[in-house]
Amino acid sequence: MVNHSKKQQHVMIVGGGLAGLSAAEWLLRQTPAPRITIVESAHRLGGVIETVAREGWLIERAADSFLSVRPEGIELVERLGLSKELVSINPEARRALVWSPRKNNRGDLVPVPPGFRLLAPGRIVPFLRSNVLSVFGRLRVAGERFIPKRKQHADESLESFAVRRLGQEAFDKLVQPLVSGIWTADPDRLSMAAACPEFFKMEQDWGSLTRGEKKRIVQVDESSDTSGARYGQFVSFRYGMQTLIDSLECHLRGAGVQIIQDKVSSLQHDGTEWQVSLSKQITGTSGVVLAVPASVAAPILAKEYSKLSAELGKIEFAGAAVVSLGFHRQDITHPLSAAGMIVPRIAGKRILAASFSSSKFSGRAPANSVLIRSFIGGALDTGIAELTDEEVLEEVLLDLKTTLGRCDRPTMVQVDRWHTSMPQYNLGHVERIKKIRQFEATLPSLGLAGGAYEGVGIPQVIHSGQVAAAHAIKQISNTQ
């Protein structure tokens, strides 16, 4: 239990999503721990992370798993005592399919070549045996190791980088759909330095993605006791991602963290402490963690900190819809023996990808039923925002019937709209974040957190909350 002494410092966290909750959990582990208040405008905590359980279905409204090879997620899970609740992707589903367009508007679902990771072909022989690309396309990828590295260190778009190193066909049929399933971005504007720094650095360090990926695989094999090896690369929870949010909320409330539903309109530092303007009052606090989307943080800071606000406002966001569909098993002809499928933009379809949820994790659908989550929209299909849920459903069903074969009407439908929820790491993002961090450093005991800055994955968002919390109390501690 937090000791609420008179001299105890107070940190206010604006935003009760994963970043804000992670910031609070980090603060509780400090000695002495400050008094903590979380302000969330919505009726619930967790932000976009939410699991809906109904009539035997377990439906994720947004993220359905997280990467275990980064430590932040697994370490948080272990501190909360949730390790026994973790589940890995079912072994028979540990592959992805890609729609391979053919002539006459036809195509096939084929496996992504084994060893190919987003941009890096770690195993050439399986790639050459795959029919995801033409013979010329496969040979072009196999020759990637002979492509000289770029001498300039300036930022480059993901599309330019991928075409230069792997060829146009590999980009169109493999890299672009893999990328769209993660960032819902325009690859011609997506920054390699911001979105894929690992691969950007791989070219500089090893001169080749192929050589760099092989080196990475050796290092992973040598560290077989890491979290990723113990749990599998992607993990979720037995009863959905909501488990993490519920456990965090229970832990924080039990430790005396105050959680209030309200909206923050502005922040101002009066030389002694922060003045936080809520809907009906102004509250003073020693430190602040601003764990809301950059588009929300910008107007909060606009009045007093216009330069920081302007930079935050330059971060663009894209929207998408997640369409969760339940079917009787006999109404889907495809075996669904994969984690899901990705769809190239050149195929002329609207869905970006589909996750075979009931194949990935057990307990996601009633007996003799399957659950498929489709993703539609993104930076290159903003028109989705203008469609009704019924129109979005029809677009998704049309594409599923084309790719999966027979696909009768679903027995369960849930459409989740996420307007302007995905930050776009466009060219110049790294430099913009440097400016934002410089402005942030000039403000006493303030930390910015969330997926808009240095990573959209769950471990990265957790890390952002922890770092922001450290900023919020650093100058407080220095003045004590």
N, C-alpha and C positions, 0 to 999 in steps of 0.2 A: 504494500500500500504506500502511495506517495505521501510524504510528510509535508503537510501544508503549513509550514512555518511562516512567520511574518516576513523573514528575510529571503524567503525562497523566490527565485526568479520565475517569471511567467513567460511561456512561449505560446503564441497563438498560431495555429495551423489553419490556413484558409484552403479548404478543399478536403473532402473525405474520401477521395479515391485511393487507389493503392499507394500512390506516392505519399499522400498525406498520412495515411495510416502507418506506412513504413517509417516516416519521419518520427511519428509519435512513439513507435516501438523502440526506435534507436534512442530517443531522448530518455525513455524510462530506464535504459541500461546505464545511464551516466551517473556519476557520483560527484556531487549530489544531483538528483534528478530534479528538473524544474517542474513547476506546476504547468499543466498542459490543457489547452482548450482547442478543440477542433470545431471549426465553423463550416457547415455544409449546407448548401442551399436546397438540395434535393431531399426527398423524404426518406432516403436510405443512404447507407455508406457503400463504397465499392466502385463508384463511377460506372464504367462500361462493363465491369466484371459482374455478371449476375447469372445464376443458374435457375431455371424454371423447372420445377418438378410437377408433372400433372398426368394423371391416368397412366402411369407406367413409363412416361417419357421423361428423359432428363436432358433438357435443352439449354445450351449455352448461348446467351445473347451476344457474346463477343468471343474473347479468347477461350479456347477449350483445353489448352495445355501450355506448358512452358519448357524452355530449354534448361536441362539440368547440368550441362557442362560448365555454365557460369555459376559461381558459388552463391550469389546473393539469394536466389530463390530457395535453393535447397537448405541453406543455413537458416533462413527464416522459418522454413517448415520444421526443421529440427528443433529450433528454440521453442516453437509453439507446441511441440509434441505431436506433430501430425505425420511423422514418417510412415507409420503403419497404414495411413490412409492413402498413400501414394500408389498410383497404378501406372504401369508402362503401357505403351501401345502394344496391342496383341501381336505376337510374333508373325502370324500369317498376314498381317496388314502392314508390315514395315517396309512399304515401298509406295511410290507415287506413280500415277499414270498421267500421261500427257496426250491430249487429242492431237493426232497427226493428220492434218488435212491432206486429202488426195484430190484427184481430178473429179469433175462432175459433182462438186459440192458434197462429196462423200469423205469419209475418213475413218480412222481406227483409234482406239485407245491402246497405247503401247506403254510399257514401263519406262520411266526415266532411267537412263543407263546406270547400272551399279557404279558407285564411286564418283558420280558427278554431283558436285555440291555447289549449287547456285551458279557459279561461274567457273569452277575449277574441276577439270577432268583428272581425278586422282588415279583412275585405272583406265588405261588406253585400250587394252584388248577387249574388255566387255563393251566399251563404247563402240569399237569398230564392228562388233558383232550385232549391235543394236540396229534396228531399222527406223529409229526415230528421225534420222536425217538421211539424205541421199548419200551415195557412196562418196561423191565429191565433198559433201558437207562433213562427213565423218573424217575424211582424210585431212580436210582443212583444220579440224579441231586437233587431230593427231599431230599436225605440224605446228601447233601453238608454241612448243618449246623452242622453235627456230625463229619466232617473231622477235625482233629486237625490242628491248624495253624502251619506253618513252623517256627521252632525256629530260624534258621539262617536268617539274614537280607540281605544276599548277593543277588546279582542280579540273576534272573531266567528267562529262556526263556518263552515266552507266551505259547508255546505248553506244556512245562513241567508243568507250573502253572495250565493251564486249565484241563489237564488230571488228575492231582493230585486232584483238587478240584471238578471237574464235571464229570470225567470219559472219557474214550477214545471215546465212541460213540458221546457224546455231543460235544466233540472237533471236531471230523471228520465231523459231519453233520450240526453243527450250528456255533460254535465259529470260526473255520478256515475260512469258507466262509465270515462271517461277518468281520473278520480281514482283509482278502485279499481285500475286497472292499474298505478298508480305506488306508492301507499302501502298498498294492501290495508286501508284504514282505514274507520272509521265516519264519514261526512262530517258527521253531526250533532255529532260531537265533535272533528273535525279542526280545528285552529287555522289560520285564514287567516294570521295574523301569523307563524306558525312555518313552515307548509308552503308558503304562496304569498305571501311578502312582496312580491314584485314586483307582483302584481295588487292587493294590499292598498294599496300605495303609489300605484299607478296611479289608483285612484279618488280618493285624496286630492289628488294633484298635478294631474290633468286633469279630474276630475269625471265621468269616463266611461272604461270599459274600451275602448270602440270608438275614442275619440280617442287614448287612451294607446297602444293597439296600433299605430295608424297612425303615431304619432310614433316608436315603437320601430322599425318597419319602415324608415322613412326613415333613421334613424340607422344601421341595419345596412347599408342600401344605400350610404350614404356611407362606410362603413368596409369596403369590399369586399375589402381585403387582410388581413382578420382570419382567424384559424385556421378559423372556421366556414365562411367563404367558400371557403377553399382546399381543405378536406377534405370538406365536406358537413356537415350538422347532426349526424348520428349516424354514428359510425365504430366499426369493430371491427378485428380482425387477421385476416390471411389464414388462419392456423391456429388461430383462436379466442383468447378472452381469456386463456387460460393463458399465452400468449406474454408478456404483461406481467409475470405473476408469475414465470415462469421467468427472464426477463431480469433482473428485480430481484434475485432470489435469487443468480444467477450474479454479478452486479455486486457485491453485498454480500459474498458469500463471498470473491470475488477481492480485495476491499479489506481483508480481515482481520476482518470482522464475525463474531463467534462466535454460532452458532445452536444452541440446546440444546432438547431436548424435555423439558419438565417442567411442573409446575403450581405457581403462586404462590398461597399461602393467605392471606398477610397482609403488610402494609407497616407500618413504623414508623420515624420519624425520631428518632435518638438525640441530636440537637443538632449532630452533626458530619456524618453521612451517613445515607442510607436503609439500613435493614436489611430485606432481602427474604427472606421465608421460603419456601423451596422444599420439595420433598417430603422431602429427606434432609439439607438444610443451610440455614444462614442466610448470605446473601451481602451484603456491604456495597457500596454504589454511590453515586456523587456525585449522580446525577439519575435520575429515573424517568419513562418515558412509559407510561401505563396505556392501552393501545390494545385493550381488550377491550370487549364489550358492557356497557352500564351495569348490566345485571342481574348480570353477573359481577364488575364493579368494586365494586359495593355491598358484598358480603360480604368482599372483600379489605380494604376500608377500615373495616369495621364496628367492629372492636375499638378502634381508636385514634381514628377520625375519624367518630363516629356521626352527626353532623349532615349531613356531606357524603354519607355512606352512605345516610341516610334519603332525601335528595333524589334521589339516583341511583335508589333503589329505587322511587320514585314514577313513573318513566318506564315506561309499559306497552309490551308487545311483542305482536305478533300472529304467527301462523304461517300457512304456505301450503304447497302442494305444486306442483311443476313436473312436468308429465307430458309427456315427449318421446315422440312417436310417429312411426315411419317407415312409409310406405305406398308400394306400387307406384303410379306416376302414374295408371295407368288405373283404379285403385280409388277415386279421388277425382274427383267430377264437377265441383267448383268450380274455376275457373281459378287461384285463389290469386294473383291479380295485384295484390297489396298487401303491405304489411309485416306486416299481421295484422288482427285484428278485436277489438273490445271488445263486451261484452254488458251491457246495463242490468240492474240488479237487478229492475226491474219486469217483466222478461221471465220471471221465475220459474225461471231456470236456475242451475246451480251454478258453471259456469266464469265467471271474471271476464274473461278475455281469452285470445286465442290468437295466437301469433307464427308467421308463415309463414316459418320460418327459411331454407329452401332458396330461397325467393323473394327474401328480403332480401339474402343474401350467397351468393356462389358457393362451391362446394366443401363444402357442408354435408350433402349426401346423395349416395349412389351414383347412377350413371346411371339414368334412367327411374324415379327415386324422389323422394319429397318428404318433408320433415321439418317437423312441426308441433309447437310447444311450447304446451301449455295450462296456465293458471294457475287454481288452485282453492283456496278457503279464505278466509283473511283475518279481520278483526275481526268481520265480520257472519256468518261461517260457521265457527265454532269446532268444529263437529261433525266436520269433516274429519279432525281429529286422531284421532278414535275409529275411523275406517274403515281397513280393511286396504288394501294397495296394489291388490289385485284389485278391491275395491269402489270405490276412487277411479278406477281405470281405466274401470270400467263407467259411472260417472257422467259422465266426460269424453266417452266414446264416444257416449253418448246425446245429449249436447248438441251434439257435432260433427255428428252425423247430422241433427239438427234444423236446424242453421244452414248447413252446407255441402252438404247434399244427400246423395247416396250416399257412404258412407264405410265401406268394408269393413274387415275385421279387419287391424290393423297387422302389419307384418313385423318391426318392432323396437319395443320398449317400454322406457322407463326412467322410473321414478318417483323423484323426489328430494323428500324431506320436509324442510322447514325449520321446525321447531317454534320458536316464540317468537324469530324472527330479524328481524322487521321492527319497528323502533321506531315508536311511535305518537305523533305530534306533536299531542296533544290540547289542548283549551283550557287556557290557562295555561302552555303549554310555554315560551314566551319568558321569562316571569318565573321559571320554575323554572330555566332555564339560566342566567339572571343570578345567581341564588342559588348555583348550582353553581360558576360562574366566580369568584364572590366567595370562596367557601370554598377553591377551588383556588389563588387568589392568596395565601392566607395560608400555604400549605404550600410550603416551600422546594424549588425545583428539581423540581416535579412537574407533568406535563402530561397532560390527559385527551384522548383522541382516539377517533374512530369516528363512525358514522352516527347515533348517538342524540342528537346535540347540535344541529348547525346545517345538516344536509343529508344525504340518503341517497344522492345520486348519486355516481358514481365521482370526478369532479373535486372535489366537496365533501369526500369522505372523504380524498382525497390532501391537500387543504388542511388538514384537521383534524390529520393526522399531522405536517405541517410546523409548524403553529402550536404543537402540543403539544411538539415537539422544541425549539422556541425557548424555551418556558417551562422546559423541563428543564435547559437550560444557561444561562439568563439569570442566575440568582442565583449559579451556579457562577462565571461570568465576572466578576461583580461582586466576588467575594471573592478573586479571584486577584491 
